Amino acid sequence: MVSSILKGTLAAAAALVAAGPAWAGSYHVYSCRTPSGESAPADGWSGSKTGTYTYAEDTCGQPGGALVAALGDQAARTANTDMAGWAFTAPEGEHITSATLWRAGDADGGAAINATYEFWVAAPSEASIFDECLASLGCSQHGNPASPLSAENRLPVPGADLGAHVFLKSSCGGVTEFKCKEGSADPNGYAAVVYLFAADMTLEQPEGPSVSGVSGELSSAPEVAGTSDVAFTGTDPGAGVYEAVFSLDGQVVQSTVVGENGGRCRNVGQTSDGLAAFLYVRPCLPSVNADVGFDTTRFPNGPHHLVVSVIDAAGNGATVMDRTVTIANTPSQTGQPSPPGGGGGSGPANGTNASSQASMTVAWKGAKGPKLVTGFGHVETVLGRLAGPGGVPTGGAQVDLLSTPSYAGARPQTMADPHTRADGSFSVRIPPGASSRTLQFAYRAHLGDPLPVVTRTLTLTVRAGVSLTISPLTASVGRQIFFHGRLLGGFVPPKGALLVLEARSPGGPWIKFDVVRSGRTGRYQAGYRFRFPGPAVYQFRALSVTEGDYPFAGGASNTVVVTET
């Protein structure tokens, strides 16, 4: 049974999330080091110092380097006057939704009467300290400066302390006019020091890009062939214009970076939540005049539903064009031979023992009946057989295959046509990542016949794939946790897709506490603040919702456990 504490907490969380925006894009910024240990700049950080023999140094580009805030031991310091520090500031209009620091430090200068060497970490203001080491309290060191990315250096910023700033400081503190000791220091000569070896900041950008001046053959021509282009101007008020994404008949088929910004606008990856990661707080250009080509020869002739979107570095999107285009490539453009018998009327017989009385069977491998329900990412196979009168196999025959995604307004897509083997059998592999769809198989007795002599239909229902990450995994009353994740399928409707957030006590029933809508790229996020004291353990998950314009059935994310202390 779900506890009354959980019920009250979930109700409070629902009110909290409902009060915020339905969607805002997010992206990671790595500082000093990436998660895999490569050197990174310290964009967004600024150093400060007061007093003599104080240091605010950026050595991130050096082996074992860090952002260093330190006080040397050469002076008898007066409490509350000498200080060194580093501060991270989110870009204007943005918010830090998650932050993990890798820090180490010491206060080896020791303590005197009413004065102590110390270092601390604070957010979102300098007074909001959540990690500190004071010599007067018996602390000489936190973390391990010899192992920058070790677990003992890892320090998540508590959810309740997230805002626009993070501070790291070292100082002589205590009662004003009293003095700290002189001549006591660590092996580096520091009486107090804090090292920031790496930081992983997740920034939220509430406003997305806009588009103007759309032109180009792809945006207006009734028929397109070869490589066709679309031109536009994209602007973004935050992280900058990143990619042009092409979706054909509900599937993403091309993503093109439209402004590299001297190499800064590059997703360096290494995230577990599906978000992009960069080395700069404003990685991409705020305005881009883009002209992007689209190779139509990779796709079958005929009408197709094409959507082109511009995506900013935070994953927010805006539609560049949304129209039906007719692809009309000639055989010479696609590099394929002309079809036997020409383009109209009856051509050569379609296979050995071709017949207008042919029979065809199709079935899902390992399943009974024409309908199959499967999970996202599974590879499914269709097995078929074509035969003439009396069961004589029809070998070497082409079977036409159309695939129609299961969302309102979807257009049929031509898939690679299977060919029968000598015994009349054929097979079709449906790749992982495919959405729910209807498959129609058709056989024509002669190549070029306008009508098939036999058709068969199968349906595939795919449960949506959903990822979920929660940080932090330990919370307490008044503290907030943050949900991040994405829908794993390729197509998401322009308005996004609905997800239900659920929670339970282990072994109890799941309880819905909020409904959120993803962005155009499938990413979603939410916040949750605990209102009642623990201790308690809760399980959380996200469920996708079956909708007419989303070609996936309902599916559940991984389950994440959060401990309330």
C-alpha positions in Angstrom: 0.0 0.0 0.0 1.3 3.5 -0.8 1.9 5.5 2.3 0.0 8.7 3.1 3.4 10.5 3.1 3.9 9.5 -0.6 0.3 10.5 -1.5 0.8 14.0 0.0 4.2 14.3 -1.6 2.9 13.4 -5.0 0.0 15.9 -4.7 2.5 18.6 -3.9 4.7 17.6 -6.7 1.9 17.7 -9.2 1.1 21.3 -8.1 4.7 22.3 -8.4 5.2 20.9 -11.9 1.9 22.2 -13.2 2.9 25.7 -12.2 6.0 25.6 -14.4 6.4 25.6 -18.2 5.4 22.5 -20.1 8.7 22.3 -21.8 12.1 23.9 -21.9 15.2 22.6 -23.6 18.3 21.5 -21.7 21.9 20.8 -22.5 25.1 19.9 -20.6 28.2 22.1 -20.3 31.4 20.4 -19.2 34.1 22.5 -17.5 37.8 21.8 -17.0 37.3 18.1 -17.9 34.8 15.9 -19.8 33.5 12.8 -18.0 36.1 10.7 -19.9 38.9 12.9 -18.7 39.7 15.1 -21.7 40.8 18.7 -21.0 38.0 21.3 -21.4 37.8 25.1 -21.1 36.2 26.7 -18.1 33.6 28.8 -19.9 31.1 30.4 -17.6 33.5 30.5 -14.6 35.2 33.7 -13.3 37.9 33.9 -10.6 38.3 36.5 -7.9 40.7 37.2 -5.0 41.5 39.7 -2.3 44.6 40.0 -0.1 48.2 39.2 -0.7 49.5 35.7 -1.7 46.0 34.7 -2.8 45.4 32.8 -6.0 42.6 32.2 -8.5 44.2 30.3 -11.3 42.9 28.3 -14.3 45.3 25.4 -14.9 42.6 23.2 -16.6 44.8 22.9 -19.8 47.7 21.4 -17.8 48.1 17.7 -16.8 46.2 17.3 -13.5 45.0 20.9 -13.8 42.0 22.5 -12.1 40.4 25.8 -11.2 42.5 26.7 -8.1 41.3 29.0 -5.4 44.1 29.2 -2.7 45.6 31.2 0.1 49.4 30.9 0.6 50.9 30.7 4.0 53.3 33.7 3.7 51.0 36.2 5.5 49.3 36.4 8.9 45.8 36.9 7.6 43.0 38.8 9.2 39.7 37.0 9.4 37.2 37.7 6.7 39.5 39.9 4.6 41.5 37.4 2.5 39.6 35.2 0.1 40.0 33.4 -3.3 37.3 31.9 -5.3 35.6 30.8 -8.6 32.0 31.3 -9.6 29.9 29.8 -12.3 27.1 32.0 -13.7 24.4 30.6 -16.0 23.7 32.7 -19.1 21.0 35.3 -18.7 17.5 33.8 -18.8 18.8 30.2 -18.1 18.7 28.0 -15.0 20.9 25.3 -13.7 18.7 22.2 -13.4 21.5 19.7 -12.4 25.1 20.1 -11.5 27.9 17.7 -10.4 31.3 19.0 -9.3 34.5 17.1 -8.8 36.4 19.0 -6.1 39.1 18.5 -3.5 40.7 20.9 -1.0 42.3 21.3 2.4 42.6 23.7 5.3 46.1 22.6 6.4 46.9 26.1 7.6 45.0 25.2 10.7 43.1 27.3 13.2 44.0 30.0 15.8 41.8 31.8 18.4 38.6 32.9 16.6 40.2 32.5 13.2 40.4 29.4 10.9 41.5 28.5 7.4 38.6 27.0 5.4 37.1 26.3 2.0 33.4 25.8 1.0 31.1 25.3 -1.9 27.8 27.2 -2.2 24.8 27.8 -4.5 22.8 29.6 -5.6 24.2 32.4 -3.4 27.6 32.7 -1.6 25.8 32.3 1.7 24.0 29.1 0.8 26.8 26.7 1.7 26.3 23.0 1.2 29.9 21.6 1.4 32.6 23.0 3.7 35.9 22.2 5.5 36.9 24.3 8.5 40.2 23.6 10.3 38.6 24.8 13.6 36.1 21.9 13.3 38.8 19.3 12.8 38.6 19.2 9.0 41.9 19.2 7.2 40.9 17.8 3.8 38.0 16.8 1.5 38.5 14.7 -1.5 41.7 13.4 -3.2 43.7 15.9 -5.2 45.8 13.1 -6.7 42.8 11.5 -8.5 40.7 14.3 -10.1 37.6 12.2 -11.2 37.5 9.9 -8.3 34.3 9.1 -6.5 35.5 10.9 -3.3 35.8 14.1 -5.3 32.3 13.9 -6.8 29.9 16.4 -5.3 26.3 16.8 -6.7 24.7 20.1 -6.0 21.5 19.6 -4.0 18.4 20.2 -6.0 17.2 22.8 -3.5 20.4 24.8 -4.1 20.1 25.0 -7.9 19.7 28.4 -9.5 21.9 30.6 -11.6 25.2 30.4 -9.7 27.7 28.0 -8.1 30.6 29.3 -5.9 33.8 27.7 -4.6 35.8 29.7 -2.0 38.9 29.4 0.2 39.5 32.0 3.0 40.6 32.9 6.5 37.3 33.1 8.4 36.2 33.8 11.9 35.8 36.8 14.1 36.8 40.0 12.4 40.2 41.4 13.5 41.5 38.0 14.7 44.3 36.5 12.7 44.8 33.1 11.1 48.1 31.2 11.7 51.2 31.9 9.5 53.7 29.4 8.2 51.5 26.3 8.2 50.6 24.9 4.7 50.1 21.8 2.6 52.9 20.5 0.3 51.9 23.0 -2.4 52.4 25.9 0.0 48.7 26.6 0.5 47.2 27.3 3.9 43.7 26.8 2.4 42.8 25.6 -1.1 39.9 24.2 -3.2 40.4 22.6 -6.6 37.7 22.2 -9.1 38.8 19.4 -11.4 35.6 19.1 -13.4 32.0 20.2 -13.6 28.9 18.9 -15.4 26.2 21.6 -15.5 22.8 21.0 -17.1 21.4 24.3 -18.2 17.7 24.9 -19.0 16.7 27.2 -21.9 13.0 28.2 -21.8 12.9 29.9 -25.2 13.5 28.2 -28.5 14.6 29.2 -32.0 12.7 31.0 -34.7 12.7 30.8 -38.5 12.3 33.4 -41.3 13.1 33.8 -45.0 12.4 30.2 -46.0 13.1 29.5 -49.7 14.6 26.9 -52.0 13.4 24.2 -54.3 12.6 21.8 -51.5 10.2 24.3 -49.9 8.0 25.0 -52.9 8.7 22.9 -56.0 5.8 20.5 -56.9 8.4 17.8 -57.8 12.0 17.4 -56.6 14.9 15.2 -57.8 18.6 14.7 -57.1 19.8 16.9 -54.3 17.3 19.6 -53.5 17.8 22.4 -51.0 16.0 24.5 -48.4 17.3 27.9 -47.3 16.3 29.8 -44.2 17.5 32.1 -41.4 17.4 30.6 -38.0 17.8 32.7 -34.8 18.0 31.6 -31.1 18.1 33.6 -27.9 20.1 31.1 -25.9 22.5 28.3 -26.7 22.4 29.0 -30.4 21.2 27.4 -33.7 22.5 23.9 -33.9 20.9 21.5 -36.5 18.5 21.2 -39.4 16.6 17.9 -38.9 14.7 16.2 -41.8 11.9 13.9 -41.1 10.4 11.9 -44.1 7.1 10.1 -43.5 7.6 10.2 -39.8 11.2 9.0 -39.6 14.2 11.2 -39.0 16.5 10.7 -42.1 19.0 13.5 -41.9 20.5 15.8 -39.3 22.9 18.6 -40.4 24.8 21.0 -38.2 24.2 24.4 -39.8 26.7 26.6 -38.0 29.9 25.1 -36.5 30.9 28.4 -34.8 34.6 27.6 -35.1 34.2 24.1 -33.7 32.4 25.2 -30.6 29.0 24.0 -31.8 29.9 20.4 -31.5 28.1 17.8 -29.3 30.8 16.0 -27.4 28.3 13.5 -26.0 29.1 11.3 -23.0 25.7 11.9 -21.4 23.3 9.3 -20.0 20.1 11.3 -20.3 20.1 11.8 -24.1 20.8 15.5 -23.9 23.6 17.1 -26.0 26.8 18.3 -24.3 29.1 21.1 -25.2 32.2 22.8 -23.8 30.7 26.4 -23.9 27.7 27.9 -22.3 26.8 29.6 -25.6 28.2 27.0 -28.0 26.4 27.8 -31.3 25.8 31.0 -33.3 22.7 33.1 -32.3 21.8 33.6 -36.0 22.6 31.4 -39.0 21.8 31.8 -42.7 21.5 28.2 -43.7 21.2 26.5 -47.1 20.9 22.7 -46.6 20.9 20.1 -49.3 18.7 16.9 -49.2 19.6 13.9 -51.4 16.2 12.7 -52.7 17.8 9.7 -54.6 18.0 7.8 -51.3 14.2 7.5 -51.2 11.6 6.0 -53.5 9.7 8.1 -56.0 6.3 9.3 -55.1 4.6 11.6 -52.6 6.2 11.9 -49.2 5.4 13.9 -46.0 8.6 16.0 -45.3 9.1 18.1 -42.2 12.3 20.2 -41.7 13.0 21.6 -38.3 15.7 23.8 -36.9 17.0 22.7 -33.5 19.0 24.8 -31.0 21.7 23.4 -28.8 19.3 22.9 -26.0 17.0 20.7 -28.1 14.2 23.3 -28.6 12.8 23.3 -32.2 11.0 25.3 -34.7 9.4 24.2 -38.0 11.2 25.3 -41.2 8.8 23.6 -43.6 6.0 21.0 -43.4 4.6 19.8 -46.7 4.1 16.9 -49.1 6.8 16.7 -51.7 6.8 14.4 -54.7 10.1 12.7 -55.5 10.6 12.1 -59.2 14.0 10.7 -59.9 14.9 9.0 -63.2 16.7 5.7 -63.2 19.9 7.5 -64.2 19.7 9.7 -61.2 19.3 6.8 -58.8 21.9 4.6 -60.5 19.3 1.8 -61.0 18.4 0.1 -64.2 15.1 0.9 -65.9 12.4 -1.5 -64.9 11.8 -4.4 -67.2 8.9 -3.8 -69.6 8.9 0.0 -69.1 7.0 2.1 -66.7 3.4 1.2 -67.8 1.4 -1.8 -69.0 2.5 -5.4 -68.6 6.1 -6.4 -68.6 8.0 -9.7 -68.2 6.6 -12.4 -66.1 7.3 -11.8 -62.4 9.2 -14.9 -61.4 9.4 -18.6 -62.3 5.9 -20.1 -62.5 4.3 -16.6 -62.5 0.6 -16.8 -62.4 -2.5 -14.6 -62.1 -3.9 -17.2 -59.7 -0.9 -17.0 -57.3 -1.3 -17.4 -53.6 0.7 -15.8 -50.9 1.2 -16.3 -47.2 2.9 -13.9 -44.7 3.3 -14.2 -41.0 5.4 -12.8 -38.1 8.2 -15.1 -37.1 7.4 -16.7 -33.8 3.9 -15.3 -33.6 0.4 -16.4 -34.5 -2.0 -14.2 -36.5 -1.4 -11.1 -38.6 -0.9 -8.8 -35.6 2.3 -8.5 -33.4 2.9 -6.4 -30.3 6.6 -5.9 -29.5 8.8 -3.7 -27.4 10.9 -0.8 -28.7 14.3 -1.8 -30.2 13.3 -5.4 -31.0 14.2 -6.8 -34.4 11.2 -8.6 -35.9 11.0 -10.7 -39.1 8.3 -11.5 -41.5 8.3 -14.9 -43.2 6.4 -15.3 -46.5 5.8 -17.7 -49.4 4.5 -17.3 -52.9 3.1 -20.1 -55.0 1.1 -20.7 -58.2 -1.8 -23.1 -58.7 -1.2 -26.5 -57.0 1.3 -25.0 -54.6 4.1 -24.8 -57.2 6.7 -22.3 -55.8 7.2 -19.0 -57.6 10.9 -18.3 -57.4 12.8 -15.1 -58.3 9.6 -13.0 -58.0 9.4 -9.4 -56.7 7.0 -8.7 -53.9 6.0 -5.1 -53.5 6.0 -3.8 -49.9 4.4 -0.7 -48.6 4.8 0.4 -44.9 2.4 2.9 -43.4 3.3 4.4 -39.9 0.5 4.3 -37.4 -0.3 8.0 -36.9 -3.0 10.2 -38.3 -2.2 11.5 -41.8 0.8 9.1 -42.3 1.5 8.3 -46.0 2.6 4.9 -47.2 6.4 4.4 -47.6 7.9 2.1 -50.1 10.3 -0.4 -48.5 13.0 -2.5 -50.2 11.0 -5.0 -52.2 11.7 -8.6 -51.1 12.4 -11.3 -53.8 11.4 -14.9 -53.4 13.9 -17.7 -53.3 13.7 -20.8 -55.5 11.2 -22.5 -53.1 9.0 -19.4 -53.2 9.9 -18.2 -49.7 11.0 -14.7 -48.7 11.7 -12.8 -45.5 11.7 -9.2 -44.4 13.6 -7.8 -41.4 12.0 -4.9 -39.5 14.9 -3.0 -38.0 15.1 -1.9 -34.3 13.7 1.5 -33.7 10.8 1.1 -36.1 7.4 2.5 -35.0 4.0 0.9 -35.1 3.0 0.4 -38.7 0.9 -1.6 -41.2 2.7 -3.7 -43.8 1.0 -4.4 -47.2 2.6 -7.1 -49.4 1.5 -7.3 -53.0 2.4 -9.6 -55.9 1.9 -8.7 -59.6 2.0 -11.5 -62.2 3.9 -9.3 -64.6 6.3 -6.5 -63.7 4.6 -3.2 -64.5 1.0 -4.6 -64.0 -1.2 -1.8 -62.6 -2.9 -4.1 -60.2 -1.7 -6.9 -58.0 -3.2 -10.4 -58.2 -2.8 -11.0 -54.4 -2.2 -8.9 -51.4 -1.6 -9.6 -47.7 -1.5 -7.3 -44.7 0.3 -7.5 -41.3 0.2 -5.0 -38.4 3.1 -4.2 -36.0 2.4 -2.5 -32.7 5.5 -1.2 -31.0 5.5 -0.1 -27.3 7.3 3.2 -26.9 10.8 3.3 -25.6 11.3 5.8 -22.7 14.4 6.7 -20.8 14.4 8.2 -17.3 17.2 9.8 -15.2 16.6 11.4 -11.8 19.0 13.5 -9.9 19.9 13.5 -7.1 19.0 10.0 -6.0 18.9 11.0 -2.3 16.7 13.8 -1.0 15.1 15.1 2.1 12.1 17.3 3.1 12.2 20.6 1.2 14.6 19.2 -1.4 13.8 18.9 -5.0 14.7 16.1 -7.5 14.7 16.5 -11.3 13.4 14.1 -13.9 15.1 14.0 -17.4 14.5 11.6 -20.2 13.4 11.2 -23.8 11.2 9.1 -26.1 13.5 6.8 -28.0 11.5 6.5 -31.2 12.5 8.6 -34.3 9.2 10.4 -34.8 7.6 12.8 -32.3 4.6 15.0 -33.4 5.3 18.8 -33.5 3.3 19.4 -30.4 5.3 16.7 -28.5 4.0 13.6 -26.8 2.3 13.0 -23.5 4.0 11.2 -20.6 2.6 10.1 -17.3 4.9 10.2 -14.2 4.2 7.5 -11.6 5.6 6.6 -8.2 5.1 3.9 -5.6 6.5 2.4 -2.5 8.4 -0.8 -3.3 5.8 -3.5 -3.9 2.8 -1.2 -3.9 0.6 0.0 -6.8 1.8 2.7 -9.1 0.2 6.1 -8.6 0.0 8.8 -11.3 1.2 12.2 -9.9 1.8 14.3 -13.0 1.4 14.5 -16.8 4.1 16.2 -18.9 4.5 16.8 -22.6 7.8 16.2 -24.4 9.5 18.6 -26.8 9.7 18.1 -30.5 12.8 16.0 -30.2 11.2 13.7 -27.6 13.0 15.1 -24.5 11.0 15.8 -21.3 11.8 17.0 -17.8 10.0 17.8 -14.6 10.7 18.8 -11.0 9.5 17.3 -7.7 10.0 18.6 -4.1 9.6 16.5 -1.0 7.1 18.0 1.4 7.1 15.4 4.2 10.0 13.9 6.2 11.4 10.4 5.6 13.0 8.0 5.9 11.4 6.3 2.9 12.2 4.7 -0.4 10.2 5.4 -3.6 10.3 4.1 -7.1 9.6 6.3 -10.1 8.9 5.7 -13.7 7.6 7.5 -16.8 4.9 6.1 -19.1 4.2 7.2 -22.7 0.6 7.7 -23.6 -1.1 6.3 -26.7 -2.1 9.1 -29.0 -3.4 9.3 -32.6 -0.5 11.3 -33.9 2.3 9.3 -32.1 3.1 6.0 -33.9 3.9 4.0 -30.7 1.8 2.2 -28.2 2.1 3.0 -24.5 5.5 2.0 -23.0 7.2 2.3 -19.6 10.7 3.7 -18.8 13.2 2.1 -16.5 12.4 2.3 -12.8 14.6 4.7 -10.7 14.8 4.4 -6.9 15.0 7.5 -4.8 15.8 7.5 -1.1 14.3 10.2 1.2 16.3 10.6 4.4 
